[in-house]
Amino acid sequence: MSDFAGERARDVIRAEIRQMSGYQVPDAAGMIKLDAMENPYHFPPELRARLGERLAAVAINRYPVPTYTALKAAICERLGVPAGFDVILGNGSDELITLLTVAAARPGASIVAPVPAFVMYELSARLASVRFVGVALAPDFSLDLPATLAAIERERPALVYLGYPNNPTGNLYDDAAIEAVVRAAPGAVVIDEAYQPFAQASWMSRLPEFGHLLVMRTVSKLGLAGIRLGYLAAAPAWLEQLEKLRPPYNVNVLTESAAMFALEHLDVLERQAAQLRADRDALAVRLAALGGVEVFASQANFVLIRVAGAAALWRALLERKVLVKDVGRMHPLLADCLRLTVGTPQENAAMVAALEQAMAAARRVHPIQVSDARKAP
C-alpha cells in the first residue's frame, strides 16, 4: 500500500514540491523560547479573565461573519489606516503573502525582494511557480539601491517586498531608498511592517501618495501570535481583487473576538512594546560586553549577533534549554549569525548567561580571539 501511495503521490504532486523541505518549527517544550519573536507577556490577570468571558460567549457553532466589517473598521480606526483606505484580513500575514502571490501569478511574472528577508516571500513564490529574484543587501544590511533598481528595471516585477524593519536583520531601510524603489516599481510595492510596534516608524500614512503601495502588518509580534491575524492596508481597487481570493471565513470567530478585545485594550500592548524596546537596547549592551560578539542595531523585538562558531553555540544553548534561531545558513551575509528574540528580563539574563558559558567552554576547547568573529562579507 505504501509503495502504491508513494507512486501515486509522485504522479500527482509537482516535482518542485517533492524536492522541497517543509518549514520546520522546533519543539520548544521546556525551553526558554527566544526563537520566534513572540511577546513574552500576557494580558494582566483581570483582563485575561474578561477575555475568557468574552470568548466563552462566542457562538463557536456558527461560521464567522463573512466580511469582518466591525473588526476591519476597528483596525482602521485604532491602527492608523488613512481615510479612504481599508484592510483585508488574513490568517496571519503568511496567508496575505500567499493571496498576493496567487493574484500576481501570471505566466512569466516575477517577485523582487532584498535578501536575506522573511522566507515566506520566496516560499510563496515557489509554491505559485512565480520567479523570485532576491537582491542581496549591502554588507551593512542596507538596501543595495543600484542593484535593486536594476533588478526592477530588468524584471518588471509584479510585486516588490520590503521589510520595515527587515527580518532577520532588524534594521529599517532608508526612507529615501524605499521611495526610490516605490517610484521605480511597475507593480505593487508591499511594505511589511510586522515589527512596527518596536520601530515606531511606518509607511502607513503615505498610502495616499502612491496608488501601488500596500502596507502589511500582523498582530503576532504585538502580543497576539496565538490568534493568527494579519492585515493588509491598501486602496479599495487592490482590496476588491484580493477579496476574490480570500477563503470564506478565513478568520475564525475566536480570533475575531480576541482581536476586538485587544484593540479595546491596545494601551496595554503598547506599554508592553515600550518595555520590550527598552529591554532590547539593554540586551544589546550586555551582548556587546561579552567580547567576540558583533551586535547589529535593531528596530525590531530581536537582536541579531555575529559570533565565531555560531552553529556550535546554538547547539550549546539548546543543551542549556535556551532556544534561539541559527540564521547562518539563510544567506552568506548572515554567516555565523544568531537571532535572539527579546524576552522578559529574566529570560534575557538567562540567555546571556548561557551564551557566555557556551562561549567560555568553546574557548577552552578551541581558543577564540575577539578578532576571529567574522565580519559580514
C-alpha positions as CSV (number, residue, x, y, z in Angstrom):
1,M,0.0,0.0,0.0
2,S,2.8,2.4,0.9
3,D,4.6,1.8,-2.4
4,F,1.4,2.4,-4.3
5,A,0.7,5.6,-2.4
6,G,4.2,6.8,-3.0
7,E,4.0,6.1,-6.7
8,R,0.6,7.9,-7.0
9,A,1.8,10.8,-5.0
10,R,4.8,11.2,-7.3
11,D,2.4,11.2,-10.2
12,V,0.2,13.9,-8.7
13,I,2.5,16.2,-6.7
14,R,4.6,18.7,-8.7
15,A,8.3,17.8,-8.8
16,E,9.4,21.1,-7.3
17,I,7.1,20.4,-4.3
18,R,8.5,16.9,-3.8
19,Q,12.0,18.3,-3.8
20,M,11.3,21.0,-1.2
21,S,11.7,20.7,2.6
22,G,8.9,21.7,4.8
23,Y,9.0,24.8,7.1
24,Q,10.5,23.4,10.3
25,V,9.3,24.7,13.7
26,P,11.4,23.2,16.5
27,D,9.8,21.8,19.7
28,A,10.2,24.4,22.4
29,A,8.8,22.3,25.3
30,G,10.8,23.0,28.5
31,M,12.9,25.7,26.7
32,I,13.4,29.4,27.3
33,K,11.8,30.2,23.9
34,L,13.6,33.1,22.2
35,D,13.5,32.0,18.6
36,A,10.2,33.3,17.1
37,M,9.9,37.0,18.0
38,E,6.9,36.5,20.3
39,N,5.9,39.0,23.0
40,P,6.6,37.2,26.3
41,Y,3.9,39.0,28.2
42,H,0.3,38.1,28.8
43,F,-2.6,40.5,29.5
44,P,-2.8,41.3,33.2
45,P,-4.9,38.8,35.1
46,E,-8.0,40.9,35.3
47,L,-8.0,41.4,31.6
48,R,-7.3,37.7,30.9
49,A,-10.4,36.9,33.0
50,R,-12.5,39.3,31.0
51,L,-11.1,37.9,27.7
52,G,-12.1,34.4,28.9
53,E,-15.6,35.6,29.5
54,R,-15.7,37.2,26.1
55,L,-14.5,34.1,24.3
56,A,-16.9,31.9,26.3
57,A,-19.8,33.9,24.9
58,V,-18.7,33.4,21.2
59,A,-21.0,31.2,19.1
60,I,-18.4,28.7,18.0
61,N,-21.2,26.6,16.5
62,R,-21.7,29.3,13.8
63,Y,-19.5,30.4,11.0
64,P,-17.8,33.8,11.3
65,V,-19.3,36.8,9.7
66,P,-18.2,36.7,6.0
67,T,-17.0,40.3,5.7
68,Y,-15.5,41.1,9.2
69,T,-16.8,44.6,8.8
70,A,-16.6,45.5,12.5
71,L,-13.1,44.2,13.0
72,K,-11.8,45.9,9.9
73,A,-13.3,49.2,11.0
74,A,-11.7,48.8,14.4
75,I,-8.3,48.1,12.9
76,C,-8.6,51.1,10.6
77,E,-9.6,53.4,13.5
78,R,-7.1,52.2,16.1
79,L,-4.1,51.3,13.9
80,G,-3.7,54.4,11.7
81,V,-5.1,53.3,8.3
82,P,-5.7,56.6,6.4
83,A,-9.2,57.7,5.4
84,G,-10.4,56.2,2.2
85,F,-8.3,53.1,2.6
86,D,-9.4,49.7,4.1
87,V,-7.8,46.4,5.0
88,I,-8.1,42.7,4.1
89,L,-7.6,40.2,6.9
90,G,-5.6,37.0,6.7
91,N,-4.8,34.0,8.9
92,G,-1.5,35.7,9.8
93,S,0.5,37.7,7.3
94,D,1.6,34.4,5.7
95,E,-1.9,34.0,4.2
96,L,-1.8,37.5,2.9
97,I,1.5,36.9,1.2
98,T,0.0,33.8,-0.4
99,L,-3.0,35.8,-1.7
100,L,-0.8,38.5,-3.2
101,T,1.4,35.9,-4.9
102,V,-1.5,33.9,-6.3
103,A,-3.1,37.2,-7.6
104,A,0.1,38.2,-9.4
105,A,1.0,34.7,-10.8
106,R,0.7,35.4,-14.4
107,P,2.9,33.4,-16.8
108,G,6.4,35.0,-16.7
109,A,5.6,37.1,-13.5
110,S,8.3,37.8,-11.0
111,I,8.7,39.0,-7.5
112,V,11.7,41.0,-6.3
113,A,12.8,41.4,-2.6
114,P,16.0,42.1,-0.8
115,V,17.7,39.1,0.7
116,P,18.1,38.0,3.4
117,A,14.4,38.6,4.2
118,F,11.3,36.9,5.5
119,V,11.4,33.4,4.0
120,M,7.7,33.4,3.0
121,Y,8.3,35.9,0.2
122,E,10.3,33.3,-1.7
123,L,8.5,30.2,-0.5
124,S,5.1,31.6,-1.6
125,A,6.6,32.5,-5.0
126,R,8.0,29.0,-5.4
127,L,4.6,27.4,-4.5
128,A,2.8,29.5,-7.1
129,S,5.5,28.9,-9.8
130,V,6.4,32.6,-9.8
131,R,10.0,33.6,-10.3
132,F,11.6,35.0,-7.2
133,V,14.5,37.4,-7.6
134,G,16.4,38.1,-4.5
135,V,18.7,41.2,-4.4
136,A,21.5,40.9,-1.8
137,L,21.6,43.6,0.8
138,A,24.8,45.6,1.2
139,P,27.2,44.3,3.8
140,D,25.8,46.7,6.5
141,F,22.3,45.2,5.7
142,S,21.1,48.4,4.0
143,L,19.4,48.3,0.6
144,D,21.7,48.0,-2.3
145,L,19.7,50.6,-4.2
146,P,21.5,50.4,-7.5
147,A,21.2,46.6,-7.6
148,T,17.6,46.8,-6.5
149,L,16.6,49.4,-9.1
150,A,18.5,47.4,-11.8
151,A,16.5,44.3,-10.9
152,I,13.2,46.2,-11.1
153,E,14.2,47.6,-14.5
154,R,15.2,44.2,-15.7
155,E,12.5,42.1,-14.2
156,R,9.5,44.5,-14.2
157,P,8.2,42.6,-11.2
158,A,4.5,42.2,-10.3
159,L,5.4,42.5,-6.6
160,V,8.3,44.1,-4.6
161,Y,8.5,43.2,-0.8
162,L,10.4,45.4,1.6
163,G,10.6,44.5,5.3
164,Y,10.4,47.6,7.5
165,P,12.1,46.6,9.8
166,N,13.6,43.7,8.0
167,N,13.6,40.2,9.3
168,P,16.2,38.7,10.2
169,T,18.5,41.8,10.2
170,G,16.3,44.0,12.3
171,N,17.1,47.3,10.6
172,L,15.0,49.9,8.9
173,Y,15.8,50.7,5.3
174,D,16.5,54.4,4.4
175,D,13.2,56.1,3.6
176,A,14.7,57.8,0.5
177,A,15.8,54.5,-0.8
178,I,12.4,53.0,-0.2
179,E,10.8,55.9,-2.0
180,A,13.1,55.4,-5.0
181,V,12.0,51.7,-5.1
182,V,8.4,52.7,-4.9
183,R,8.7,55.2,-7.7
184,A,10.5,52.7,-9.9
185,A,8.3,49.7,-9.4
186,P,5.8,48.9,-12.2
187,G,3.7,46.7,-10.0
188,A,2.7,46.7,-6.3
189,V,5.2,47.5,-3.5
190,V,4.4,45.8,-0.2
191,I,5.9,47.3,2.9
192,D,5.9,44.5,5.5
193,E,5.6,46.2,8.9
194,A,5.3,43.1,11.1
195,Y,7.6,44.7,13.7
196,Q,6.2,48.2,13.6
197,P,5.3,48.3,17.3
198,F,9.1,48.1,18.1
199,A,10.3,50.5,15.4
200,Q,7.7,53.3,15.8
201,A,8.2,54.1,12.1
202,S,5.7,53.4,9.4
203,W,4.7,54.0,5.8
204,M,1.0,53.6,6.6
205,S,0.4,57.4,6.4
206,R,2.0,57.6,3.0
207,L,-0.5,55.2,1.3
208,P,-2.4,58.1,-0.3
209,E,0.8,59.3,-2.0
210,F,1.3,56.1,-4.1
211,G,-1.5,54.2,-5.7
212,H,0.5,51.0,-5.9
213,L,1.8,51.0,-2.3
214,L,0.4,48.4,0.2
215,V,1.2,48.1,3.9
216,M,1.1,44.7,5.6
217,R,1.1,44.1,9.3
218,T,0.4,41.4,11.8
219,V,-0.7,41.4,15.4
220,S,1.5,38.5,16.2
221,K,4.6,40.5,17.3
222,L,2.4,42.9,19.2
223,G,1.5,40.1,21.6
224,L,-1.2,38.1,19.8
225,A,0.8,35.4,18.0
226,G,-1.6,32.7,19.0
227,I,-4.6,34.1,17.3
228,R,-3.0,34.3,13.8
229,L,-4.3,37.6,12.4
230,G,-2.7,39.7,9.7
231,Y,-4.0,42.7,7.8
232,L,-3.1,44.4,4.6
233,A,-4.0,48.1,4.1
234,A,-4.4,49.4,0.5
235,A,-6.6,51.4,-1.8
236,P,-10.0,49.8,-2.5
237,A,-9.1,48.9,-6.0
238,W,-6.4,46.4,-4.7
239,L,-8.6,45.0,-2.0
240,E,-11.5,44.4,-4.3
241,Q,-9.4,42.0,-6.3
242,L,-7.7,40.3,-3.4
243,E,-11.0,39.7,-1.7
244,K,-11.9,37.4,-4.6
245,L,-9.0,35.1,-3.5
246,R,-9.6,35.2,0.3
247,P,-11.1,31.9,1.6
248,P,-14.5,32.4,3.1
249,Y,-14.4,32.5,6.9
250,N,-10.5,32.6,6.9
251,V,-10.5,34.4,10.3
252,N,-12.2,32.2,12.9
253,V,-14.7,33.6,15.5
254,L,-12.3,33.2,18.5
255,T,-9.6,35.2,16.6
256,E,-12.1,37.8,15.7
257,S,-13.4,38.2,19.2
258,A,-9.9,38.2,20.8
259,A,-8.7,40.8,18.3
260,M,-11.6,43.1,19.1
261,F,-10.9,42.7,22.8
262,A,-7.2,43.5,22.2
263,L,-8.0,46.6,20.2
264,E,-10.1,47.8,23.1
265,H,-7.1,47.5,25.4
266,L,-4.4,48.5,22.9
267,D,-2.7,50.7,25.5
268,V,-1.7,47.6,27.4
269,L,0.0,46.1,24.4
270,E,1.7,49.4,23.6
271,R,3.1,49.6,27.1
272,Q,4.5,46.0,26.7
273,A,6.0,47.0,23.3
274,A,7.7,50.0,25.0
275,Q,9.1,47.7,27.7
276,L,10.5,45.4,25.0
277,R,12.1,48.3,23.2
278,A,13.9,49.3,26.4
279,D,14.8,45.6,27.1
280,R,16.1,45.2,23.6
281,D,18.5,48.1,24.0
282,A,19.7,46.8,27.3
283,L,20.2,43.3,25.9
284,A,22.3,44.7,23.0
285,V,24.6,46.4,25.5
286,R,25.0,43.2,27.6
287,L,25.7,41.1,24.4
288,A,28.3,43.6,23.2
289,A,30.1,43.4,26.6
290,L,30.7,39.7,26.2
291,G,33.6,40.2,23.8
292,G,33.8,38.4,20.5
293,V,30.2,39.3,19.7
294,E,29.2,41.7,16.9
295,V,25.8,43.2,17.7
296,F,23.7,44.7,14.9
297,A,21.4,47.6,15.6
298,S,17.8,46.5,15.7
299,Q,14.5,48.3,15.5
300,A,12.5,45.0,16.0
301,N,11.9,42.8,19.0
302,F,15.0,40.7,18.4
303,V,18.8,41.3,18.2
304,L,21.0,39.8,15.5
305,I,24.5,38.9,16.5
306,R,27.6,37.5,14.8
307,V,29.9,35.3,16.8
308,A,32.5,32.8,15.7
309,G,31.2,29.2,15.8
310,A,27.6,30.3,15.9
311,A,26.2,26.9,14.9
312,A,28.1,25.2,17.7
313,L,27.0,27.8,20.1
314,W,23.4,27.4,19.1
315,R,23.6,23.7,19.9
316,A,25.3,24.5,23.2
317,L,22.5,26.9,24.1
318,L,20.0,24.2,23.2
319,E,21.7,21.9,25.7
320,R,21.2,24.6,28.2
321,K,17.5,24.8,27.4
322,V,17.7,28.1,25.6
323,L,16.2,28.1,22.1
324,V,17.3,30.9,19.7
325,K,17.4,31.0,15.9
326,D,20.6,30.0,13.9
327,V,20.2,32.0,10.7
328,G,23.7,31.4,9.4
329,R,22.5,29.1,6.6
330,M,19.9,31.5,5.3
331,H,22.4,33.7,3.3
332,P,26.1,34.3,3.1
333,L,25.6,37.8,4.6
334,L,24.4,36.0,7.8
335,A,27.4,33.8,8.3
336,D,27.9,33.0,12.0
337,C,24.8,34.9,12.9
338,L,22.2,34.1,15.6
339,R,18.8,35.9,16.0
340,L,17.8,36.4,19.6
341,T,14.2,37.3,20.5
342,V,13.9,39.8,23.3
343,G,12.1,38.1,26.2
344,T,11.5,39.1,29.8
345,P,14.4,40.5,31.7
346,Q,14.8,37.1,33.4
347,E,14.8,35.3,30.1
348,N,17.2,37.7,28.6
349,A,19.6,37.3,31.6
350,A,19.4,33.5,31.4
351,M,20.1,33.6,27.7
352,V,23.1,35.9,28.1
353,A,24.5,33.8,30.9
354,A,24.1,30.6,28.8
355,L,25.7,32.2,25.8
356,E,28.6,33.4,28.0
357,Q,29.0,29.9,29.4
358,A,28.9,28.3,25.9
359,M,31.5,30.8,24.6
360,A,33.8,30.1,27.5
361,A,33.5,26.3,27.0
362,A,34.2,26.7,23.3
363,R,37.3,28.8,24.0
364,R,38.7,26.1,26.3
365,V,38.5,23.6,23.5
366,H,39.3,25.9,20.6
367,P,40.7,29.3,21.7
368,I,38.8,32.1,20.1
369,Q,40.1,35.6,19.9
370,V,37.8,38.6,19.6
371,S,39.2,39.3,16.2
372,D,38.2,35.8,15.0
373,A,34.5,36.8,14.9
374,R,33.8,37.0,11.2
375,K,32.6,40.3,9.8
376,A,29.9,40.4,7.2
377,P,31.2,39.6,3.7
